[in-house]
Amino acid sequence: GTIEQKDIWQDYTNHILSFVDLDKIKALKVVVDASNGVAGLAVAKIGDKLPVKIFLLNYEPDGNFPNHSPNPLLEGSIDQIKKEIKKEGANFGFIFDGDADRIFLVNEKGQLVRADVTLLLLAKYFLQKNPGSAIAYNAICSKAVPELIKKWGGKPIRTKVGFVNVREGLLENNGIMGGELSGHYCFRDNFYLDSGMLGFLILLQIISEEHKKVSEIAQELSPYAKSSEINFEITDKEAILNKIKEKYSDGKQDYLDGITVEYNNWWFNARASQTEPLLRLTIEADTKEILEQKSREIKNFLSLE
């Protein structure tokens, strides 16, 4: 056989830039942390085509990840971008994971925007262009996600946790895009695949058109109080799930992924990790007070078991 070398950068940049209207992107100041992964190469290729001023951090790929973890969700990962946003007076920032299939939005205060809030930003944009389309989200996203998708005329598709499940939900329902709390966003017109670079470009246009601070946009899309995922070390996960099912039998239960129990002013999901001896808990409530109360209640119950 023969080996042919081909430079696909031009094809790639043409493809991702086709998702946005560059004339609608404002001359914003944006910090981008590539986490010493591959995003730095791609951002450098398209940076001069964008009207934004980009402050690019950790842009050289280095598999030792010398500056912070390539997982933006791990503690300490956003410390550097937070300082840079404040130092440069940037409008907001983005942080990629190592292979750039995940992206997280960081507001003007240096705070990570929860990924289901970012999903809503993207969903609204795609529903305006594709009315009535299906949007996939996973079982631990805020209940604001299906509520607002319906309000905007879309069809919410609830899936199990995990990008492969979100993608499957899109394929089965001819959806336009989907996402989950891990920062994966996938798009029908990108072969139903996830892309941090597409998220980066589309969010630049969305935020440019909003005429508000990112913290204000996020606040409007966060009507409920939601906890971060809480992990419990448990050996017999099935037994605990059965006890949860019994204790909260007065709530509306479903078993799409672990157990989800809904009440009129709060809900929670408990699911077993497939790779570790952990039970993962997500709680959301109408108010911060109810969230704190119910978090204590469930934590105490699980700690006693």
C-alpha positions in Angstrom: 0.0 0.0 0.0 0.9 3.7 0.0 0.8 6.4 2.7 -0.5 9.7 1.7 0.0 12.8 3.9 -2.8 15.4 3.9 -3.1 18.7 5.8 -6.7 18.8 6.9 -6.5 22.0 8.9 -8.2 24.2 6.2 -11.0 21.7 5.8 -11.5 21.6 9.6 -11.5 25.3 10.1 -13.9 25.8 7.2 -16.2 23.3 8.8 -16.3 24.7 12.3 -16.5 28.3 11.1 -19.5 27.4 9.0 -21.5 27.1 12.2 -21.3 30.8 13.1 -21.7 34.3 11.5 -18.4 36.1 12.2 -20.1 39.5 11.7 -22.2 38.8 14.8 -19.3 38.2 17.1 -18.2 41.3 19.0 -14.7 42.5 19.8 -14.7 40.9 23.2 -11.7 40.2 25.5 -11.7 36.4 26.1 -9.3 34.2 28.1 -8.9 30.7 26.7 -7.2 27.9 28.7 -6.2 25.0 26.4 -5.0 23.0 29.4 -1.8 22.0 27.5 -4.0 19.9 25.3 -4.9 20.1 21.6 -7.3 23.0 21.7 -4.3 25.5 21.6 -3.4 24.4 18.1 -7.0 24.8 16.8 -7.6 28.2 18.5 -4.3 29.5 17.1 -5.4 28.4 13.6 -8.7 30.5 13.7 -7.7 33.2 16.2 -6.9 35.8 13.4 -10.3 35.2 11.8 -12.1 36.2 14.9 -12.8 39.8 16.0 -12.2 38.9 19.7 -8.9 39.5 21.6 -7.9 36.1 22.9 -5.5 35.6 25.9 -4.4 32.0 25.3 -3.1 30.0 28.3 -1.3 26.7 28.2 -1.5 26.5 24.4 1.4 24.1 23.8 0.4 20.4 23.9 2.2 18.7 26.7 1.1 15.3 27.9 2.6 15.9 31.4 0.0 18.7 31.9 2.5 20.8 33.8 0.1 23.7 34.8 -3.1 21.9 36.0 -5.2 18.8 35.4 -6.6 18.5 31.9 -10.0 17.9 33.6 -11.5 21.4 34.2 -13.8 20.0 36.9 -11.0 18.9 39.2 -10.1 21.2 42.1 -7.5 23.9 41.2 -8.0 23.6 37.4 -9.6 27.0 37.0 -7.4 28.9 39.4 -5.1 30.1 36.6 -7.9 31.3 34.2 -9.7 33.0 37.1 -6.6 35.1 37.8 -6.1 35.9 34.1 -9.7 37.0 33.6 -9.4 39.4 36.5 -5.9 40.6 35.5 -6.9 41.4 31.9 -10.4 42.6 32.7 -11.7 40.0 30.3 -15.4 39.7 29.5 -15.3 35.9 30.2 -13.3 32.8 29.4 -13.3 29.2 28.3 -11.4 26.2 29.5 -11.0 23.0 27.5 -10.1 19.5 28.6 -7.0 17.7 27.1 -8.5 16.4 23.9 -10.8 19.4 23.4 -14.1 17.5 23.1 -15.3 19.2 26.3 -15.5 22.9 27.1 -16.6 25.0 30.0 -17.6 28.6 30.1 -16.1 30.8 32.8 -17.9 34.1 33.7 -16.3 37.5 34.2 -15.8 36.8 37.9 -13.7 33.7 37.1 -16.5 31.3 38.2 -17.3 28.2 36.2 -20.7 28.2 34.6 -22.5 24.9 35.2 -22.6 22.9 32.1 -26.4 22.4 32.0 -26.7 26.2 32.0 -24.4 26.4 29.0 -26.5 23.6 27.4 -29.5 25.9 27.7 -27.6 28.8 26.0 -26.8 26.5 23.1 -30.3 24.9 23.0 -31.9 28.3 22.7 -29.6 29.3 19.8 -30.3 26.1 17.9 -34.0 26.1 18.5 -34.2 29.7 17.1 -32.6 28.3 13.9 -34.4 25.0 14.0 -37.9 25.4 15.6 -39.4 22.3 17.1 -36.2 20.3 17.2 -35.2 17.7 19.8 -32.5 18.6 22.4 -30.9 15.8 24.4 -29.9 16.1 28.0 -29.0 13.7 30.8 -30.9 12.6 33.9 -28.9 14.8 36.3 -29.3 18.1 34.5 -31.4 20.8 36.1 -35.2 20.5 35.7 -34.9 24.0 34.1 -33.5 22.2 31.0 -36.6 20.4 29.9 -38.8 23.2 31.2 -37.1 25.9 29.1 -36.6 23.7 26.0 -40.4 23.2 26.0 -41.0 26.9 26.6 -38.8 27.6 23.5 -40.8 25.2 21.4 -38.3 22.3 21.5 -38.6 18.7 22.4 -36.5 17.6 25.4 -35.0 14.1 25.2 -33.9 12.8 28.7 -31.1 10.2 28.6 -28.9 8.2 30.9 -25.7 9.9 32.1 -22.7 9.6 29.7 -22.0 11.3 26.4 -22.6 8.1 24.4 -26.2 8.0 25.8 -26.8 11.7 24.9 -25.6 11.0 21.4 -27.8 8.0 21.2 -30.8 10.1 22.3 -30.0 12.6 19.4 -29.7 9.9 16.8 -32.9 8.1 17.8 -34.9 11.3 17.9 -33.3 13.2 15.0 -32.2 15.9 17.5 -30.3 19.0 16.6 -27.9 19.0 19.6 -27.4 17.7 23.1 -25.2 18.1 26.1 -24.5 17.0 29.7 -22.8 18.2 32.9 -19.4 16.8 32.0 -19.1 19.6 29.4 -19.7 17.5 26.3 -21.9 19.1 23.6 -22.7 17.3 20.4 -24.3 18.5 17.2 -26.3 16.9 14.5 -24.4 18.8 11.8 -21.1 17.7 13.2 -21.9 14.0 12.6 -23.7 13.9 15.9 -20.3 14.2 17.6 -19.1 16.4 20.4 -16.7 19.3 19.8 -15.3 21.8 22.3 -14.3 24.0 19.4 -17.8 24.3 18.1 -19.0 25.1 21.6 -16.3 27.8 21.8 -17.4 29.5 18.5 -21.1 29.2 18.9 -21.0 30.5 22.5 -18.9 33.5 21.3 -21.7 34.5 19.0 -24.5 33.8 21.5 -22.8 35.9 24.2 -22.1 38.7 21.7 -25.8 38.9 20.9 -27.0 38.8 24.5 -25.6 42.2 25.5 -25.3 41.1 29.1 -22.6 39.8 31.5 -22.1 36.0 31.5 -23.0 35.9 35.2 -26.3 37.7 34.5 -27.1 35.3 31.6 -26.3 32.3 33.7 -28.4 33.6 36.6 -31.5 33.9 34.3 -31.1 30.3 33.3 -30.6 29.0 36.9 -34.0 29.4 38.6 -33.4 26.5 41.0 -30.8 25.7 43.7 -28.7 22.7 42.6 -25.9 20.8 44.3 -22.7 19.5 42.8 -22.6 15.8 42.5 -21.9 14.2 45.9 -20.1 10.9 46.1 -20.5 8.2 48.9 -18.2 5.2 49.2 -20.5 2.3 49.4 -19.9 -1.4 48.9 -23.4 -2.8 48.3 -24.8 -0.1 46.0 -27.9 -2.1 45.0 -28.9 -2.6 48.6 -28.6 1.2 49.3 -30.6 2.0 46.1 -33.4 -0.3 47.3 -33.4 1.4 50.7 -33.6 4.8 49.1 -36.5 3.6 46.9 -38.3 2.4 50.1 -37.6 5.5 52.2 -38.8 7.9 49.4 -41.6 5.8 48.2 -44.1 8.8 48.5 -42.3 10.7 45.7 -42.6 10.1 42.0 -39.8 7.6 41.1 -38.2 6.6 37.8 -35.3 4.3 37.1 -33.8 5.6 33.8 -30.4 5.9 35.5 -30.2 4.7 39.1 -33.2 6.2 40.9 -34.7 9.6 40.5 -37.3 10.8 43.0 -39.4 13.9 42.4 -41.4 16.0 44.8 -43.3 19.3 44.2 -40.4 21.5 45.4 -37.3 19.3 45.1 -35.9 16.2 43.4 -32.8 14.0 43.6 -31.0 11.3 41.7 -28.9 8.5 43.2 -26.9 6.2 40.9 -24.2 3.7 41.2 -20.8 4.4 39.6 -20.0 1.7 37.0 -16.2 1.9 37.7 -15.8 2.7 41.4 -17.5 1.7 44.7 -19.3 4.9 44.8 -22.9 6.1 44.9 -23.4 9.5 43.1 -26.0 11.9 44.4 -27.5 15.0 42.7 -30.1 17.2 44.5 -32.0 20.2 43.2 -34.7 22.3 45.0 -36.8 25.4 44.5 -34.8 27.3 47.1 -31.4 27.2 48.7 -33.0 26.5 52.1 -34.8 23.4 50.9 -31.7 22.2 49.1 -29.6 22.5 52.3 -32.3 20.8 54.4 -32.8 17.9 51.9 -29.0 17.5 51.4 -28.5 17.1 55.1 -31.4 14.6 55.3 -30.1 12.3 52.6 -26.5 12.6 53.6 -27.5 11.6 57.2 -29.6 8.7 55.9 -26.7 7.4 53.7 -24.1 7.9 56.4 -26.2 5.7 58.7 -26.3 2.8 56.2 
